[in-house]
């Protein structure tokens, strides 16, 4: 009765169902791994975000081989902004608006330079509401980050030439255009006083420390795989019943 399941068409159907189940189960476990990564990220940010600020340079020097280990740590530094070297990091968004992050190099008291992300400016922000960097020596408190890496599918910056606009804070790419040695980490500044009633740049919004949709997506993929398996069972049972009816109808009756 079940020999029809070994016919080429049915074998192809079995393989398709099996491949679908394997794919969906793997997607479910992938979402669970994404959930684990998200929870680990949340724990790191929560542990470091509100620590007391420490001096930037000794912290970076002690972790040159693993700058990820100090990401989100509050740091303090002082120096003079290099206004003429300001760079816009484009294609940013914050609070539902599109805009740029304004990155201004800061020359530290010892001559080293650190890239400082002064905050977010919406595309439609009036010029008179965007504050320039302070001209005098300043003290800055912010959170440290390693250089941004280009991810798969993201737009690349030009390989040569000075940039006034960039896709990311790639310190290795931006360092050659700056007038001095550059520290291999950048700083998101905390709120700064804006002169003349200017309201931008806005401080960079903190990351959302949620689990995201990964658990619900994982459950959905597992349910889909169960549904496909159940569909295979129903298809086989339907075919068996159909063939039994056909055999019964074709059998001679006395």
C-alpha positions in Angstrom: 0.0 0.0 0.0 2.8 2.4 0.9 5.0 1.6 -2.0 3.7 4.7 -3.9 5.8 6.7 -1.4 8.9 5.5 -3.1 7.9 6.9 -6.5 10.1 9.7 -7.9 7.5 12.4 -7.4 6.9 11.4 -3.8 10.6 11.1 -3.1 11.0 14.7 -4.4 8.2 15.7 -2.1 9.8 14.0 0.9 13.1 15.8 0.2 11.4 19.2 -0.1 9.6 18.7 3.2 12.7 17.5 4.9 14.7 20.4 3.6 12.0 22.9 4.7 11.9 21.4 8.2 15.7 21.5 8.6 15.9 25.1 7.3 13.1 26.3 9.7 14.6 24.5 12.7 18.0 26.0 12.0 16.4 29.5 11.6 14.7 29.0 14.9 18.0 28.1 16.6 19.7 31.1 14.8 17.1 33.4 16.4 17.8 31.9 19.8 21.5 32.6 19.3 20.7 36.1 18.3 18.7 36.4 21.6 21.7 35.2 23.6 23.9 37.7 21.8 21.4 40.5 22.5 21.1 39.6 26.2 24.9 39.5 26.5 25.1 42.9 24.8 22.5 44.3 27.3 24.4 43.0 30.2 27.6 44.6 29.0 26.0 48.0 28.5 24.2 47.9 31.8 27.4 47.0 33.6 29.5 49.8 32.1 27.1 52.6 31.1 27.0 54.5 34.4 30.4 53.7 35.8 32.4 56.7 37.1 34.4 58.4 34.3 38.1 57.6 34.0 40.8 59.2 32.0 40.6 58.2 28.4 44.3 57.7 27.4 45.3 55.3 30.2 42.2 53.3 29.7 42.8 52.9 26.0 46.5 52.2 26.4 45.7 49.3 28.8 43.3 47.7 26.4 44.9 48.3 23.0 44.6 44.6 22.1 40.9 44.4 23.0 39.1 47.7 22.8 35.7 46.0 22.8 36.4 45.3 26.5 36.0 49.0 27.3 33.2 49.9 25.0 30.5 52.1 26.7 32.8 53.0 29.6 32.5 56.7 30.6 35.7 58.6 30.1 36.9 62.1 30.6 39.4 64.1 28.5 40.3 67.7 27.9 41.7 69.7 25.0 40.8 71.9 22.1 38.4 71.1 19.3 39.8 71.3 15.7 36.8 73.0 14.2 38.2 73.0 10.7 38.5 69.2 10.7 34.9 68.5 11.5 33.3 65.4 9.8 29.7 64.5 9.2 28.7 60.9 9.7 25.8 60.6 7.3 22.7 58.4 7.1 22.0 58.3 10.8 18.6 58.3 12.5 17.4 59.1 16.0 13.9 59.4 17.5 12.4 58.7 14.1 14.3 61.4 12.2 17.1 61.2 9.6 20.2 63.2 10.0 24.0 63.2 10.6 26.3 62.7 13.5 28.8 65.6 14.0 32.3 64.4 14.7 34.9 66.9 15.7 38.5 66.0 16.4 39.7 67.1 19.9 43.5 67.8 20.3 44.3 66.6 23.8 46.7 68.4 26.1 49.5 66.1 25.1 49.0 66.6 21.4 47.2 63.4 20.6 43.8 63.6 18.8 40.6 61.8 19.6 37.5 61.8 17.4 34.5 63.1 19.4 31.0 62.4 18.3 29.3 65.6 19.5 25.8 64.3 18.7 23.0 64.1 16.2 21.7 66.8 13.9 18.4 66.2 11.9 18.6 67.0 8.2 16.0 69.7 8.6 17.6 71.5 11.5 18.0 75.2 10.9 21.6 76.4 10.8 21.1 78.9 13.7 20.0 76.0 16.0 23.2 74.0 15.4 25.9 74.9 17.8 29.6 75.0 16.7 32.1 73.4 19.0 33.5 75.5 21.8 36.6 77.5 20.8 38.4 77.4 24.2 40.0 74.5 26.0 37.2 72.2 27.1 36.7 69.2 29.4 34.6 66.4 27.8 32.9 63.5 29.4 31.5 60.8 27.1 31.5 57.0 26.4 34.2 55.3 24.5 33.9 53.1 21.4 36.3 51.2 19.2 36.5 52.1 15.6 33.4 51.3 13.5 33.8 48.4 11.1 32.0 48.2 7.7 29.4 45.5 7.9 28.3 43.4 4.9 26.0 45.3 2.6 26.9 48.8 4.0 28.1 51.6 1.8 31.9 52.1 1.6 33.7 55.4 1.9 36.2 56.5 -0.8 39.6 54.8 -0.4 41.6 57.9 -0.9 41.3 61.7 -0.2 40.1 63.7 2.8 36.5 63.1 3.8 34.1 65.8 5.1 31.3 63.2 5.1 31.7 59.6 6.0 29.5 56.5 6.5 31.0 55.5 9.8 33.7 56.5 12.3 36.5 54.4 10.8 39.5 55.8 12.7 42.1 54.1 10.4 40.5 55.7 7.4 40.1 59.1 8.9 43.4 59.4 10.8 45.6 60.3 7.8 43.7 63.6 7.2 44.2 64.8 10.8 47.1 66.8 12.0 48.6 64.5 14.6 48.6 61.0 16.1 45.0 59.7 16.5 43.9 57.6 19.5 42.3 54.3 18.2 39.0 54.9 19.9 36.3 57.6 19.7 34.0 59.1 22.2 30.3 59.8 22.2 30.0 63.1 24.1 27.5 63.6 26.9 25.1 66.6 26.7 27.1 69.8 26.1 26.0 73.4 26.7 24.9 75.0 23.5 25.3 78.8 23.2 22.7 81.2 21.8 19.8 78.9 22.3 21.0 76.2 19.9 19.4 72.9 20.5 21.6 70.7 18.3 23.6 68.5 18.3 21.5 66.2 20.4 23.3 63.7 22.6 23.4 60.2 21.1 20.5 58.2 22.3 21.3 55.3 24.6 20.9 51.8 23.1 17.6 50.0 23.6 18.2 47.3 26.1 15.4 44.9 25.1 15.4 41.3 24.0 14.0 42.3 20.7 11.7 40.0 18.7 14.2 37.1 18.5 12.3 34.7 20.9 9.0 35.2 19.1 10.7 34.7 15.8 12.3 31.5 17.0 8.9 30.2 18.2 7.4 31.0 14.9 10.0 29.1 12.9 9.6 26.1 15.2 5.9 26.2 14.7 6.3 26.5 11.0 8.5 23.4 11.0 5.9 21.5 13.0 3.2 22.6 10.6 5.2 21.4 7.6 5.7 18.0 9.2 2.0 17.8 10.0 1.2 18.8 6.4 3.4 15.9 5.2 1.5 13.5 7.5 -1.9 14.7 6.3 -0.8 14.5 2.6 0.4 10.9 3.1 -2.8 9.9 4.9 -5.0 11.5 2.3 -3.1 9.7 -0.5 -3.5 6.4 1.3 -7.2 6.8 1.8 -7.7 7.9 -1.8 -5.8 4.8 -3.1 -7.8 2.5 -0.8 -11.1 3.9 -2.1 -9.8 3.5 -5.6 -8.7 -0.1 -5.0 -12.0 -0.9 -3.3 -14.0 0.6 -6.2 -11.9 -1.4 -8.7 -12.2 -4.7 -6.9 -14.8 -7.2 -8.3 -17.9 -7.5 -6.2 -19.8 -10.7 -5.8 
